[in-house]
Amino acid sequence: MKRFYKEATAAEAEGGWHIQLDGRPVRTPARALLVLPTSALGDAVAQEWAAQGEEIDPASMPMTGIANSALDHVTPAPAAFAAPVIAYGESDLLCYRADAPEPLIARQEAAWGPLLGWAETRFGATFTITSGIVHVAQPAETLERMAEAVLALPPFHLAPLSTLVTMSGSLVIGLAAVERAFPPQQLWQAAELDELWQAEQWGDDDQALARRAKRHGEFMTTARFAELAAG
């Protein structure tokens, strides 16, 4: 789509901050008004629209995409949207450790142990840790507590949580990012620990580096969205 507007702004109105193009309200793909819960997030989304060139490129507007998801997919059916996110708690990355070599075991414990410790304190949960890739069941009470935490989130937190969890393979990492319990960069490094270890042992190629850089940018932007949505 060619750009058809001169100015993009976030204007405070009923329900939050409305994105407007030359004073006209923007709507989501499902035709809902594009309304953000905080001024900071409204400004960030408006800046994405303002930064467009002669043609509008949705791929260059990640925060707008997350906002559209929150309004079009989460708000109408939050429980259904949350279900696949909650399922990650049954096989959280942080619970599956290497059985060798010792340096990798130590690195996983140093990076992942504090995250699980936070989740245990924050949600009153107890996690079962195993080595290898064979599935291990988590306590039913733990799964219930984690599900409750996810379902309690508002749409503009649940939408970015879905991306963060899918990218990291960890419900704990996603919740820690949304709740700003740890710096996003630390959480990213925890999520990528195994891949980075393999790169250290066997080397990297340009394609792998480019893929990791792209994923890193997406993770950080999504975490930033959650931060701005919190106000």
C-alpha positions as CSV (number, residue, x, y, z in Angstrom):
1,M,0.0,0.0,0.0
2,K,1.3,3.4,-0.9
3,R,1.5,6.0,1.9
4,F,-1.6,8.2,1.8
5,Y,-1.0,10.4,4.9
6,K,1.4,13.1,6.0
7,E,1.2,12.9,9.8
8,A,0.8,10.0,12.3
9,T,-0.1,10.8,15.9
10,A,-1.4,9.2,19.1
11,A,-4.3,11.1,20.4
12,E,-5.8,10.5,23.8
13,A,-9.5,9.6,23.6
14,E,-11.9,7.2,25.2
15,G,-10.3,3.9,26.0
16,G,-6.7,5.0,25.5
17,W,-4.5,6.5,22.9
18,H,-5.9,6.3,19.3
19,I,-3.5,6.1,16.4
20,Q,-4.5,8.7,13.8
21,L,-3.3,9.4,10.3
22,D,-3.9,13.1,9.4
23,G,-6.5,13.1,12.1
24,R,-8.3,9.9,10.9
25,P,-8.4,6.9,13.2
26,V,-6.5,3.8,12.2
27,R,-8.2,0.4,12.4
28,T,-6.8,-3.1,12.8
29,P,-7.2,-5.8,10.0
30,A,-10.4,-6.9,11.9
31,R,-11.7,-3.2,11.8
32,A,-11.2,-2.5,15.5
33,L,-9.9,1.0,16.4
34,L,-6.1,0.9,16.9
35,V,-6.1,2.0,20.5
36,L,-3.2,1.6,22.8
37,P,-3.3,1.4,26.7
38,T,-0.5,3.9,27.4
39,S,0.9,7.1,26.0
40,A,4.3,5.6,25.6
41,L,3.1,2.7,23.6
42,G,0.8,5.0,21.6
43,D,3.8,7.1,20.7
44,A,5.9,4.1,19.7
45,V,3.2,2.8,17.4
46,A,2.6,6.2,15.9
47,Q,6.4,6.5,15.2
48,E,6.3,3.3,13.2
49,W,3.6,4.8,11.0
50,A,5.4,8.1,10.8
51,A,8.7,6.4,9.7
52,Q,7.1,4.8,6.6
53,G,8.4,5.9,3.2
54,E,6.4,6.1,0.0
55,E,5.0,2.6,0.6
56,I,3.8,1.1,3.9
57,D,5.8,-2.0,4.9
58,P,4.0,-4.0,7.6
59,A,7.2,-5.9,8.3
60,S,8.8,-2.7,9.5
61,M,6.0,-2.1,12.0
62,P,6.4,-4.9,14.6
63,M,4.7,-3.0,17.5
64,T,1.7,-2.3,15.3
65,G,1.5,-6.0,14.5
66,I,1.5,-6.9,18.2
67,A,-1.1,-4.3,18.9
68,N,-3.3,-5.7,16.1
69,S,-2.9,-9.1,17.6
70,A,-3.9,-7.9,21.0
71,L,-7.1,-6.3,19.7
72,D,-8.1,-8.8,17.0
73,H,-7.0,-12.1,18.5
74,V,-6.6,-11.8,22.2
75,T,-9.4,-9.5,23.2
76,P,-12.2,-11.5,21.6
77,A,-11.1,-14.9,23.1
78,P,-8.3,-14.5,25.7
79,A,-8.5,-18.1,27.0
80,A,-8.3,-19.7,23.6
81,F,-5.3,-17.4,22.7
82,A,-3.6,-18.3,26.0
83,A,-4.0,-22.1,25.7
84,P,-1.0,-22.8,23.4
85,V,1.1,-20.3,25.5
86,I,0.2,-22.1,28.7
87,A,1.2,-25.4,27.1
88,Y,4.8,-24.4,27.1
89,G,4.8,-24.8,30.9
90,E,4.6,-28.5,30.4
91,S,8.0,-28.7,28.7
92,D,9.8,-25.5,29.6
93,L,13.3,-25.1,28.1
94,L,14.8,-24.2,31.5
95,C,13.8,-27.6,33.0
96,Y,15.8,-29.6,30.4
97,R,19.5,-29.6,31.1
98,A,22.5,-31.1,29.5
99,D,24.1,-34.2,31.1
100,A,27.6,-33.2,29.7
101,P,30.0,-31.5,29.4
102,E,30.5,-30.0,32.8
103,P,31.1,-26.4,31.5
104,L,27.7,-26.5,29.7
105,I,26.0,-27.9,32.7
106,A,27.5,-25.1,34.9
107,R,26.5,-22.4,32.3
108,Q,22.9,-23.6,32.2
109,E,22.6,-23.6,36.0
110,A,24.1,-20.1,36.2
111,A,21.7,-18.7,33.6
112,W,18.6,-20.7,34.2
113,G,18.7,-21.4,37.9
114,P,17.9,-17.8,38.9
115,L,15.0,-17.6,36.4
116,L,13.4,-20.8,37.8
117,G,14.1,-19.5,41.3
118,W,12.2,-16.3,40.5
119,A,9.3,-18.2,39.1
120,E,9.1,-20.5,42.1
121,T,9.0,-17.5,44.4
122,R,6.7,-15.4,42.2
123,F,4.1,-18.0,41.4
124,G,4.5,-20.4,44.3
125,A,5.5,-23.2,41.9
126,T,8.0,-26.1,42.0
127,F,9.7,-27.2,38.9
128,T,11.0,-30.7,38.1
129,I,14.4,-30.5,36.4
130,T,15.8,-33.3,34.2
131,S,18.7,-34.0,31.9
132,G,18.4,-35.0,28.3
133,I,15.3,-34.5,26.1
134,V,12.9,-37.2,27.5
135,H,9.7,-35.5,28.6
136,V,9.3,-35.1,32.4
137,A,5.9,-34.1,33.9
138,Q,5.7,-31.0,35.9
139,P,3.6,-31.0,39.1
140,A,-0.1,-30.3,38.5
141,E,-0.1,-27.4,41.0
142,T,2.8,-25.8,39.2
143,L,0.9,-26.0,35.8
144,E,-2.1,-24.5,37.5
145,R,-0.2,-21.6,39.0
146,M,1.5,-20.8,35.7
147,A,-1.8,-21.0,33.8
148,E,-3.4,-18.6,36.3
149,A,-0.5,-16.2,35.8
150,V,-1.0,-16.2,32.0
151,L,-4.8,-15.9,32.1
152,A,-4.5,-12.9,34.5
153,L,-2.6,-10.9,31.9
154,P,-4.4,-8.1,30.0
155,P,-4.5,-8.4,26.2
156,F,-1.6,-6.0,25.6
157,H,0.6,-8.2,27.8
158,L,-0.7,-11.6,26.6
159,A,0.0,-10.8,23.0
160,P,3.7,-10.1,23.4
161,L,4.0,-13.0,25.9
162,S,2.9,-15.4,23.1
163,T,5.8,-14.2,20.9
164,L,8.4,-14.2,23.7
165,V,7.4,-17.7,24.8
166,T,7.4,-19.1,21.3
167,M,10.8,-17.6,20.5
168,S,12.4,-18.8,23.8
169,G,10.7,-22.1,24.3
170,S,10.1,-21.1,27.9
171,L,7.0,-19.9,29.6
172,V,9.2,-18.7,32.5
173,I,11.4,-16.6,30.3
174,G,8.3,-15.0,28.7
175,L,6.6,-14.2,32.0
176,A,9.9,-12.8,33.3
177,A,10.1,-10.5,30.3
178,V,6.5,-9.3,30.6
179,E,6.9,-8.7,34.3
180,R,10.3,-7.0,33.8
181,A,11.9,-9.3,36.4
182,F,15.2,-9.5,34.5
183,P,16.8,-7.3,31.8
184,P,15.6,-8.4,28.3
185,Q,19.2,-9.0,27.1
186,Q,19.8,-11.4,30.0
187,L,16.6,-13.3,29.1
188,W,17.6,-13.5,25.4
189,Q,21.0,-14.9,26.3
190,A,19.3,-17.5,28.5
191,A,17.0,-18.5,25.7
192,E,19.9,-18.8,23.2
193,L,22.3,-20.4,25.6
194,D,22.4,-23.8,23.9
195,E,22.7,-22.4,20.4
196,L,25.5,-20.0,21.5
197,W,27.3,-22.9,23.1
198,Q,27.2,-24.9,19.9
199,A,28.5,-21.9,17.9
200,E,31.4,-21.6,20.3
201,Q,32.3,-25.2,19.9
202,W,31.8,-25.6,16.1
203,G,31.9,-22.1,14.8
204,D,29.2,-19.9,13.1
205,D,28.4,-19.0,9.5
206,D,27.0,-15.8,8.1
207,Q,23.5,-17.2,7.7
208,A,23.4,-18.4,11.3
209,L,24.6,-15.0,12.5
210,A,22.1,-13.1,10.4
211,R,19.2,-15.4,11.7
212,R,20.3,-14.9,15.3
213,A,20.5,-11.1,14.9
214,K,17.0,-11.0,13.4
215,R,15.6,-13.1,16.2
216,H,17.4,-11.0,18.8
217,G,15.9,-7.8,17.4
218,E,12.4,-9.3,17.4
219,F,12.8,-10.5,21.0
220,M,14.0,-7.2,22.2
221,T,11.3,-5.3,20.4
222,T,8.6,-7.6,21.8
223,A,9.9,-7.2,25.3
224,R,10.0,-3.4,24.8
225,F,6.3,-3.5,23.7
226,A,5.4,-5.3,27.0
227,E,7.3,-2.7,28.9
228,L,5.6,0.2,27.2
229,A,2.2,-1.4,27.6
230,A,2.8,-1.4,31.4
231,G,3.2,2.3,31.4
